[in-house]
Amino acid sequence: MFVWWCDVLHEFTFEGHHIKVVQLGPRYGFILFIVSEVMFYFALFRASSHSSLAPMVQIRGIWPPKGIAILDPWEIPFLNTLIPLSSGTAVTWAQTNPGSEGF
């Protein structure tokens, strides 16, 4: 499948074998994919906020429900945020630093 997509993109981009109507297909497909991802994450966020703001009677109106441990945001979640941010910063700095040999 990957090789097929490579061939399609090569024909689409460099060889010009596809007419304008056919060229719109991948473009619309990608746009629909991005829109569906946005809607999916919005639904997850909405469900989470709804559950936390209006807990159900079945969980006795307590959020988070009993038995679920709450993580301290300054421990593991902070570390999980700090690692990708520092990695991205280091890579960006390495690529834009004029004195480095870089990539």
PyMOL CGO cylinders between C-alpha atoms (Angstrom):
from pymol import cmd
from pymol.cgo import CYLINDER

trace = [
    CYLINDER, 0.00, 0.00, 0.00, 2.85, 2.37, 0.84, 0.3, 1, 1, 1, 1, 1, 1,
    CYLINDER, 2.85, 2.37, 0.84, 4.53, 1.75, -2.52, 0.3, 1, 1, 1, 1, 1, 1,
    CYLINDER, 4.53, 1.75, -2.52, 1.22, 2.31, -4.30, 0.3, 1, 1, 1, 1, 1, 1,
    CYLINDER, 1.22, 2.31, -4.30, 0.78, 5.68, -2.57, 0.3, 1, 1, 1, 1, 1, 1,
    CYLINDER, 0.78, 5.68, -2.57, 4.35, 6.61, -3.48, 0.3, 1, 1, 1, 1, 1, 1,
    CYLINDER, 4.35, 6.61, -3.48, 3.57, 5.85, -7.13, 0.3, 1, 1, 1, 1, 1, 1,
    CYLINDER, 3.57, 5.85, -7.13, 0.34, 7.83, -7.02, 0.3, 1, 1, 1, 1, 1, 1,
    CYLINDER, 0.34, 7.83, -7.02, 2.03, 10.83, -5.43, 0.3, 1, 1, 1, 1, 1, 1,
    CYLINDER, 2.03, 10.83, -5.43, 4.89, 10.67, -7.91, 0.3, 1, 1, 1, 1, 1, 1,
    CYLINDER, 4.89, 10.67, -7.91, 2.47, 10.57, -10.84, 0.3, 1, 1, 1, 1, 1, 1,
    CYLINDER, 2.47, 10.57, -10.84, 0.39, 13.30, -9.25, 0.3, 1, 1, 1, 1, 1, 1,
    CYLINDER, 0.39, 13.30, -9.25, 3.26, 15.63, -8.40, 0.3, 1, 1, 1, 1, 1, 1,
    CYLINDER, 3.26, 15.63, -8.40, 5.96, 15.18, -11.00, 0.3, 1, 1, 1, 1, 1, 1,
    CYLINDER, 5.96, 15.18, -11.00, 4.52, 13.49, -14.06, 0.3, 1, 1, 1, 1, 1, 1,
    CYLINDER, 4.52, 13.49, -14.06, 1.18, 15.29, -14.27, 0.3, 1, 1, 1, 1, 1, 1,
    CYLINDER, 1.18, 15.29, -14.27, -0.80, 12.21, -15.33, 0.3, 1, 1, 1, 1, 1, 1,
    CYLINDER, -0.80, 12.21, -15.33, -3.91, 13.15, -13.38, 0.3, 1, 1, 1, 1, 1, 1,
    CYLINDER, -3.91, 13.15, -13.38, -6.46, 15.69, -14.53, 0.3, 1, 1, 1, 1, 1, 1,
    CYLINDER, -6.46, 15.69, -14.53, -7.70, 18.46, -12.22, 0.3, 1, 1, 1, 1, 1, 1,
    CYLINDER, -7.70, 18.46, -12.22, -10.77, 16.52, -11.07, 0.3, 1, 1, 1, 1, 1, 1,
    CYLINDER, -10.77, 16.52, -11.07, -8.64, 13.55, -10.05, 0.3, 1, 1, 1, 1, 1, 1,
    CYLINDER, -8.64, 13.55, -10.05, -6.17, 15.85, -8.29, 0.3, 1, 1, 1, 1, 1, 1,
    CYLINDER, -6.17, 15.85, -8.29, -8.96, 17.11, -6.04, 0.3, 1, 1, 1, 1, 1, 1,
    CYLINDER, -8.96, 17.11, -6.04, -9.57, 13.62, -4.62, 0.3, 1, 1, 1, 1, 1, 1,
    CYLINDER, -9.57, 13.62, -4.62, -6.45, 13.33, -2.44, 0.3, 1, 1, 1, 1, 1, 1,
    CYLINDER, -6.45, 13.33, -2.44, -6.80, 16.95, -1.41, 0.3, 1, 1, 1, 1, 1, 1,
    CYLINDER, -6.80, 16.95, -1.41, -10.40, 16.51, -0.27, 0.3, 1, 1, 1, 1, 1, 1,
    CYLINDER, -10.40, 16.51, -0.27, -9.53, 13.21, 1.35, 0.3, 1, 1, 1, 1, 1, 1,
    CYLINDER, -9.53, 13.21, 1.35, -6.78, 14.79, 3.41, 0.3, 1, 1, 1, 1, 1, 1,
    CYLINDER, -6.78, 14.79, 3.41, -9.01, 17.69, 4.41, 0.3, 1, 1, 1, 1, 1, 1,
    CYLINDER, -9.01, 17.69, 4.41, -11.75, 15.28, 5.49, 0.3, 1, 1, 1, 1, 1, 1,
    CYLINDER, -11.75, 15.28, 5.49, -9.22, 13.27, 7.48, 0.3, 1, 1, 1, 1, 1, 1,
    CYLINDER, -9.22, 13.27, 7.48, -8.05, 16.38, 9.36, 0.3, 1, 1, 1, 1, 1, 1,
    CYLINDER, -8.05, 16.38, 9.36, -11.63, 17.48, 10.00, 0.3, 1, 1, 1, 1, 1, 1,
    CYLINDER, -11.63, 17.48, 10.00, -12.56, 14.04, 11.32, 0.3, 1, 1, 1, 1, 1, 1,
    CYLINDER, -12.56, 14.04, 11.32, -9.55, 14.08, 13.67, 0.3, 1, 1, 1, 1, 1, 1,
    CYLINDER, -9.55, 14.08, 13.67, -10.55, 17.51, 14.99, 0.3, 1, 1, 1, 1, 1, 1,
    CYLINDER, -10.55, 17.51, 14.99, -14.11, 16.31, 15.58, 0.3, 1, 1, 1, 1, 1, 1,
    CYLINDER, -14.11, 16.31, 15.58, -12.86, 13.14, 17.30, 0.3, 1, 1, 1, 1, 1, 1,
    CYLINDER, -12.86, 13.14, 17.30, -10.66, 15.03, 19.75, 0.3, 1, 1, 1, 1, 1, 1,
    CYLINDER, -10.66, 15.03, 19.75, -13.35, 17.63, 20.34, 0.3, 1, 1, 1, 1, 1, 1,
    CYLINDER, -13.35, 17.63, 20.34, -15.75, 14.79, 21.23, 0.3, 1, 1, 1, 1, 1, 1,
    CYLINDER, -15.75, 14.79, 21.23, -13.21, 13.31, 23.66, 0.3, 1, 1, 1, 1, 1, 1,
    CYLINDER, -13.21, 13.31, 23.66, -12.65, 16.69, 25.29, 0.3, 1, 1, 1, 1, 1, 1,
    CYLINDER, -12.65, 16.69, 25.29, -16.39, 17.34, 25.46, 0.3, 1, 1, 1, 1, 1, 1,
    CYLINDER, -16.39, 17.34, 25.46, -17.10, 13.95, 27.04, 0.3, 1, 1, 1, 1, 1, 1,
    CYLINDER, -17.10, 13.95, 27.04, -14.34, 14.46, 29.59, 0.3, 1, 1, 1, 1, 1, 1,
    CYLINDER, -14.34, 14.46, 29.59, -15.50, 17.94, 30.52, 0.3, 1, 1, 1, 1, 1, 1,
    CYLINDER, -15.50, 17.94, 30.52, -19.14, 16.82, 30.69, 0.3, 1, 1, 1, 1, 1, 1,
    CYLINDER, -19.14, 16.82, 30.69, -18.24, 13.94, 33.01, 0.3, 1, 1, 1, 1, 1, 1,
    CYLINDER, -18.24, 13.94, 33.01, -16.19, 16.16, 35.28, 0.3, 1, 1, 1, 1, 1, 1,
    CYLINDER, -16.19, 16.16, 35.28, -18.64, 19.07, 35.42, 0.3, 1, 1, 1, 1, 1, 1,
    CYLINDER, -18.64, 19.07, 35.42, -21.80, 17.00, 35.84, 0.3, 1, 1, 1, 1, 1, 1,
    CYLINDER, -21.80, 17.00, 35.84, -20.95, 13.64, 37.43, 0.3, 1, 1, 1, 1, 1, 1,
    CYLINDER, -20.95, 13.64, 37.43, -23.61, 10.98, 37.09, 0.3, 1, 1, 1, 1, 1, 1,
    CYLINDER, -23.61, 10.98, 37.09, -25.70, 9.60, 39.92, 0.3, 1, 1, 1, 1, 1, 1,
    CYLINDER, -25.70, 9.60, 39.92, -24.26, 6.11, 39.33, 0.3, 1, 1, 1, 1, 1, 1,
    CYLINDER, -24.26, 6.11, 39.33, -20.86, 7.32, 40.56, 0.3, 1, 1, 1, 1, 1, 1,
    CYLINDER, -20.86, 7.32, 40.56, -22.52, 9.17, 43.46, 0.3, 1, 1, 1, 1, 1, 1,
    CYLINDER, -22.52, 9.17, 43.46, -21.84, 12.59, 41.97, 0.3, 1, 1, 1, 1, 1, 1,
    CYLINDER, -21.84, 12.59, 41.97, -18.12, 12.47, 42.75, 0.3, 1, 1, 1, 1, 1, 1,
    CYLINDER, -18.12, 12.47, 42.75, -15.47, 13.28, 40.19, 0.3, 1, 1, 1, 1, 1, 1,
    CYLINDER, -15.47, 13.28, 40.19, -13.13, 11.51, 39.76, 0.3, 1, 1, 1, 1, 1, 1,
    CYLINDER, -13.13, 11.51, 39.76, -14.89, 8.34, 40.90, 0.3, 1, 1, 1, 1, 1, 1,
    CYLINDER, -14.89, 8.34, 40.90, -13.56, 6.54, 43.94, 0.3, 1, 1, 1, 1, 1, 1,
    CYLINDER, -13.56, 6.54, 43.94, -10.73, 4.16, 43.17, 0.3, 1, 1, 1, 1, 1, 1,
    CYLINDER, -10.73, 4.16, 43.17, -9.13, 6.34, 40.50, 0.3, 1, 1, 1, 1, 1, 1,
    CYLINDER, -9.13, 6.34, 40.50, -5.83, 7.81, 41.58, 0.3, 1, 1, 1, 1, 1, 1,
    CYLINDER, -5.83, 7.81, 41.58, -5.18, 11.44, 40.68, 0.3, 1, 1, 1, 1, 1, 1,
    CYLINDER, -5.18, 11.44, 40.68, -1.73, 12.21, 39.30, 0.3, 1, 1, 1, 1, 1, 1,
    CYLINDER, -1.73, 12.21, 39.30, 0.14, 15.25, 40.49, 0.3, 1, 1, 1, 1, 1, 1,
    CYLINDER, 0.14, 15.25, 40.49, 0.50, 17.43, 37.36, 0.3, 1, 1, 1, 1, 1, 1,
    CYLINDER, 0.50, 17.43, 37.36, 4.01, 18.51, 38.37, 0.3, 1, 1, 1, 1, 1, 1,
    CYLINDER, 4.01, 18.51, 38.37, 5.46, 14.99, 38.37, 0.3, 1, 1, 1, 1, 1, 1,
    CYLINDER, 5.46, 14.99, 38.37, 4.99, 12.53, 35.48, 0.3, 1, 1, 1, 1, 1, 1,
    CYLINDER, 4.99, 12.53, 35.48, 2.71, 14.70, 33.27, 0.3, 1, 1, 1, 1, 1, 1,
    CYLINDER, 2.71, 14.70, 33.27, 5.15, 17.60, 33.55, 0.3, 1, 1, 1, 1, 1, 1,
    CYLINDER, 5.15, 17.60, 33.55, 8.04, 15.34, 32.62, 0.3, 1, 1, 1, 1, 1, 1,
    CYLINDER, 8.04, 15.34, 32.62, 6.07, 13.92, 29.68, 0.3, 1, 1, 1, 1, 1, 1,
    CYLINDER, 6.07, 13.92, 29.68, 5.57, 17.49, 28.46, 0.3, 1, 1, 1, 1, 1, 1,
    CYLINDER, 5.57, 17.49, 28.46, 9.09, 18.67, 29.15, 0.3, 1, 1, 1, 1, 1, 1,
    CYLINDER, 9.09, 18.67, 29.15, 10.85, 15.87, 27.23, 0.3, 1, 1, 1, 1, 1, 1,
    CYLINDER, 10.85, 15.87, 27.23, 9.20, 16.50, 23.80, 0.3, 1, 1, 1, 1, 1, 1,
    CYLINDER, 9.20, 16.50, 23.80, 9.45, 20.27, 24.21, 0.3, 1, 1, 1, 1, 1, 1,
    CYLINDER, 9.45, 20.27, 24.21, 13.15, 20.15, 25.02, 0.3, 1, 1, 1, 1, 1, 1,
    CYLINDER, 13.15, 20.15, 25.02, 13.77, 17.67, 22.22, 0.3, 1, 1, 1, 1, 1, 1,
    CYLINDER, 13.77, 17.67, 22.22, 11.98, 19.88, 19.70, 0.3, 1, 1, 1, 1, 1, 1,
    CYLINDER, 11.98, 19.88, 19.70, 13.85, 22.92, 20.96, 0.3, 1, 1, 1, 1, 1, 1,
    CYLINDER, 13.85, 22.92, 20.96, 17.20, 21.15, 20.67, 0.3, 1, 1, 1, 1, 1, 1,
    CYLINDER, 17.20, 21.15, 20.67, 16.49, 19.94, 17.13, 0.3, 1, 1, 1, 1, 1, 1,
    CYLINDER, 16.49, 19.94, 17.13, 15.27, 23.37, 16.03, 0.3, 1, 1, 1, 1, 1, 1,
    CYLINDER, 15.27, 23.37, 16.03, 18.29, 25.05, 17.55, 0.3, 1, 1, 1, 1, 1, 1,
    CYLINDER, 18.29, 25.05, 17.55, 20.63, 22.54, 15.91, 0.3, 1, 1, 1, 1, 1, 1,
    CYLINDER, 20.63, 22.54, 15.91, 19.08, 23.09, 12.49, 0.3, 1, 1, 1, 1, 1, 1,
    CYLINDER, 19.08, 23.09, 12.49, 19.00, 26.88, 12.67, 0.3, 1, 1, 1, 1, 1, 1,
    CYLINDER, 19.00, 26.88, 12.67, 22.35, 27.45, 14.37, 0.3, 1, 1, 1, 1, 1, 1,
    CYLINDER, 22.35, 27.45, 14.37, 24.58, 28.93, 11.64, 0.3, 1, 1, 1, 1, 1, 1,
    CYLINDER, 24.58, 28.93, 11.64, 27.79, 27.72, 13.29, 0.3, 1, 1, 1, 1, 1, 1,
    CYLINDER, 27.79, 27.72, 13.29, 26.86, 24.05, 13.34, 0.3, 1, 1, 1, 1, 1, 1,
    CYLINDER, 26.86, 24.05, 13.34, 27.45, 21.54, 10.60, 0.3, 1, 1, 1, 1, 1, 1,
    CYLINDER, 27.45, 21.54, 10.60, 23.84, 20.43, 11.10, 0.3, 1, 1, 1, 1, 1, 1,
    CYLINDER, 23.84, 20.43, 11.10, 21.83, 18.09, 8.99, 0.3, 1, 1, 1, 1, 1, 1,
]
cmd.load_cgo(trace, "trace")
